[in-house]
């Protein structure tokens, strides 16, 4: 007889077992939710509530503005050359940029007047690096001709490495100047000529320029040292906004706090220096200068900059005055217009500008008409009250066709008593 067999069948789970499993699952879900919430709260909690940071971990540093003490801009040349910041000096070949820069170095080391007759408040050392000019026959003779204190001028020649002297590379060796600064007792000005040599990469690419020049900016700030970077105008850039004419990427002008521009009159000796851009001061006005040949002891011939007074106008107007020429008819019409305006009495520059705008003449054209007529200019009013204004009047040398009455003539005579630095120099 065959033994009986059984079919196995799982028995239903007991009610208490199902309840236990459900309770465990619910608790696990609650624990997971609590852990997620705790993680979210910790990540958004203030620093005081967060867990202690891991040693040497990267973190963003901030300062509350209320804890920062405001500080004024420190100027070497007030309104033109700030300490601790990068300034670009750009211009066409032949403008005398290096000679001009060494003239500024002379003023700083000797404590003489700046180009606009502002006194130099503090004498400081100067560091000079040039990738184009030799120290013996160019840089030092020009410093001597400009009246510099040579004991305060230091020319960067190379870097000592492994007992061997290698060429100084502004793109790599700026940070190594810190020890030199300590050794010479600090410096107020570092001249880099040309500044494009401080770029490791493509000078036409903004990222390369910004990355490389950041080391220069950091050096300037760390040592309270003005950095003057010399460069050229881009070819074919005449007529464009002066800041945009700087050779290479526009990052050069954007990163610099000041951009100065220099230009030379074609077929003439007149040169001008103007402020094209400033993030920290006014960006109008300029200075006229010329480059003179000087004979030093030993028969050495060199050059130096001679300042010829301040100039009114924007950088674009100042450059336009010596870089562009109108047709004879346009300049002739503007000359007649200006002569007629001033035939009765002197007028303020503000009034002349308004009348010229109404007649369709640019200010650059009016400045050339001023030069053609020999119109004199001077400031009137008390500086303390802030009421000074520029006045133009015709000369009293026979060029004035519509002669005024004697009383007016005497008045005009009193207006024509300005210093040479108060108006443009006579035609070259």
Protein Blocks (a to p, Z undefined) as FASTA:
>chain_A
ZZdddddddddddfklmmmmmmmmmmmmmmmmmmmmmmmmmmmpcfklmccddehiacdd
dddfklpccdddddfbghklcghiacdddddehklmmmmmmmmmmmmmnopacfkopacf
bdcddddddfkbcfklmmmmmmmmnopafklpccdfbdceehiacdddfklmmmmmmmmm
mmnopafbdcdddfklmpgcjfkbmklmmmmmmmmmmmmmmnopacdddddddehighia
fklmpgcjfklmmmpmbdcdddddehiabdcdddfbdckbccedcddddddddddehhia
cdddddebjaeddfklmmmmmmpccdfklmmmmmmmmmmmmmmpccdfklmmmmmmmnop
afklmmmmmmmnopacddedjfklopaccdddddfehpambacdfklmmmmmmmmmccfk
lpccddZZ
